[in-house]
Amino acid sequence: MQLVVNGAAAEVDDRHAKTPLLWVLRDVLGLRGTKFGCGGGFCAACTVLVDGHNTKSCQTPAERAAGKAVTTVEGAAGPVVDAVRDAWHRGNVVQCGYCQPGQTLAAVSLLESDASPDDATIDQWMSGNLCRCGTYPRIRAAIHRAADTLAAGDAPVALVAPPELDVRRLTPEEASDPVHPYIRIHADGTVLAYSSQIEMGQGIHTGLATIVAEELDAAFDSVRVVNAANGAGPNGDVYGNPAAGGALQLTGASNSMQGYWIRYRLAAAQARARLVNAAAEAWDVPAAEVEVEDGVVRHASGRRAAFAELAARAEQLPVPDGVQPKDAAAYKLIGREGRLRVDAVGKILGATHFTIDLSLPGMLTALVLHPPRFGATAAAIDDRAALAEAGVAAVVPIDEGVAVVAENLADAQRGLRALVVEWDDANAERRSTEELLAEHLRLLESREKAVTSRDDGDVDRALADAASTVDATYVLPYLAHAAMEPNNAACRMRDDGVLDVWAGTEGPQYVKMNASSIAGIDVEQVEVHVSFVGGSFGLHSSAEHDPVAEAVQIAKALRWEHPIKVQSLREEEFKVGRYRAMAVHRVRAGADADGRLTAWHQEIVAAPTSINLPFVRDVMFTNGVDFFTTTGAVDPPYAVENFRVDSTNFESRISTMVWRSVGNSHTEFARESAIDELALAAGRDPVDLRRALLAGSPRTVRALELAAESAGWGSPLPEGHARGLTCSGFLGHSANVTEVSLDARGRVRVDRIVFALDCGRNVNPDLIRAQVEGGLLWGLSAAAWGEVVLGEGGEIVTQNFDRYPILRMRSVPQIEIHLIDSTEPPTGVGEVSVPSVAPALANAIAALTGTRIRNLPFSKTIKIA
């Protein structure tokens, strides 16, 4: 069979005639820019152009493309392509970037057919392409920008991806140096920054580049950033998270910038001081007379040198005593607009390597068939038909299921379909979603396992004396991460006995512990290679029972003869869980005759999450209380004299994991909904009631007032429109005003979200806005439609995007982000806006319809446009 791909003829074995074009492109022809997202045609991450038309390659048999021109992201070229890519780059569209090759090709196809599309046309055309990072508003703006560029006859310069850089393990000498683990200057003048925090789309590589360029006085464009790991040394792990005590390398809790602020400003300042001293020695002048600007070191005598000329000498010098980072008044980059993401170009061009793109000599690909119920195990395996499939090399039982190992994914998938497994359900979770919810509610009512985590004042007396009260129960479902890149990992045992592991992990140390335990080797015999991550949202925090564990088990069973890559199918990823826990809350609150909140009692039932994370659980799970469950409830921004929080740890076989904004994702829904309900019962304006409770938090008050003012709170709205409001002290200080309306079909439409945020110093304002936008759309998707369902007998029903709807471009509201200037240290923004969405929407719907929705997702009660 002959295909024409990117203008060149390609011979493909006839056995792949029925193989989806996606896998022929990726595994047969080695064109890995086209991405696998769902395999069912629901997400369009696999978009290619076939005779110029955007086509889902996962749904197109290869034979159907024969005789047609197939264009992948690697081969796309021309004025429209260049205009789209330039607009994507300049608009800071990209976050994780995994879906962006498909998004850009869809946009190219649109502009080839309509040179000046309006918003409605863009929304209709692009709604087939999912983006879990929520880049939709920027995609829409970028398409308009590209159309304008083409209409003006401009010709943007074609983007060129920089080469990917290898990251080798630190030597003991390098690990003990104060600068070398973090910053190295290469002979070509490139400033290479080793990022202890993993880039998952949150933009932390660009934040690091900004800090390093600022403190070094380097040219921003000269800074390259790579994910780093394997930093253990005699003085601990040099990549341990400084915002979490420094012992463990872990990316999470939106604290990367907090950690960078501590670590990398100083390291860059020390590197700069070394360069200055190297110049001073070479020129025999006082160091105080040496100046640095844009990567050039100068002296008043006229001497000058680029960083590259001084780097080798500088690395041999000790760090001078007393080096301190710059004073903020001297900043030229931090806090300024105009920084473009340092990782964008490669992602736009499909050149960035994710774990799914890894290719090693002799590597085999494995797919794992997981049980249909949590906790079930394989009782009997009939692998005869699977092993008869072309390309299938082995069938391997492992702890979490049965793996089919083959030459490529398409072969493994055929083998998986032919595999017959009888499952033992003796220890399986047999309860349905309805039964699990009923047990949550029973525990909430009985309080038989409740533990009190905070108890101030006399709550019972205050509730008894209250003039107005609320007693409400709020229900939140299991939620999947459903990142665009399905979970995966790879491993290879080297001849020197070192086990290489590739994973897009938030916890490299967890990977080392997990892999070494299974392989039966010392933890320092594992070397972790951290790939770029196609979205995580907490998914890649796992410490065991994940694709790393599966890959190592399979490779070990096959006597380490082959490198093994485990790739999750979307259905299998849903079946292994790692969900955001189901949670139920009961809130009883009371106000006095003046409408002042006087009593608050919040009770929670949910599966604990922190117990799944080594070291973290030692801090976050104490005295029977999981802080990952109670966060947002036990530490609200409001001051209430009589205040109590109780929690019950729910037990089941369902696997849970941290999820974007962790406990706040459910605790703030209950808290902010109940406050609104109490305001209504007490006759108080929701803004006024919150303002009174925030007397001790002026930064949160400022965010509340800014959001309310910007949204026109209190001003009249057209008929059929309403607003809802929340505020939060989570990570920063924020407030959300959401405006909704009813359309002609009686559906609720989210028209506008106004979000005000004080997150400390704004290092890169546009990237902060991008993260807030993405968080709002992530939260809106989950609140409106998100729910993982277990059917009768505990069988996992939700297995792909057809049963787990995701927000699409047609449902994106107008979003306004208002950043508050601050001189305080920066805090996190990747999760900050997520918890506000569901309660603000609930409050707006209640104001619009009179219906108070306490059971998520909203689509169970009302239609969402």
Secondary structure by P-SEA (a helix, b strand, c coil): cccccccbbbbbccccccccaaaaaccccccccccccccccccccbbbbccccccccccccccccccbbbbcccccccaaaaaaaaaaaaacccccccaaaaaaaaaaaaaaacccccaaaaaaaaccccccccaaaaaaaaaaaaaaaaaacccccbbbbccbbbbcccccccccccccccccccccccccccccccccccaaaaaaaaaaaaaaccccccbbbbbbccccccccccccccccccccccccccaaaaaaaacaaaaaaaaaaaaaaaaaaaacccccccccccccccccccccccccccaaaaaacccccccccccccccccccccccccccccccccccccccccccccbbbbbbbbcccccccccccccccccccccccccccccccbbbbbcccaaaaaaaaaabbbbbbccccccccaaaaaaaaaaaaaaccccccccccccaaaaaaaccbbbbbbbbbcccccccccccccccccccccbbbbbcccccaaaaaaaaaaaaccccccbbbbbccccccccccccccccaaaaaaaaaaaaccccbbbbbbcaaaaaaacccccbbbbbbbbbccccccccbbbbbbbccccccccccccccccccccccccccccccccccccbbbbbbbbbbcccccccccccccccaaaaaaaaaaaaaaaacccaaaaaaaaacccaaaaaaaaaaaaaaccccccccccccccccccccccbbbbbbbbbcccccccccbbbbbbcccccccaaaaaaaaaaaaaaaaaaacbbbbbbcccccccccccccccccccccccbbbbbbbbbcccccccccccccccaaaaaaaaaaaccccccccccccccccc
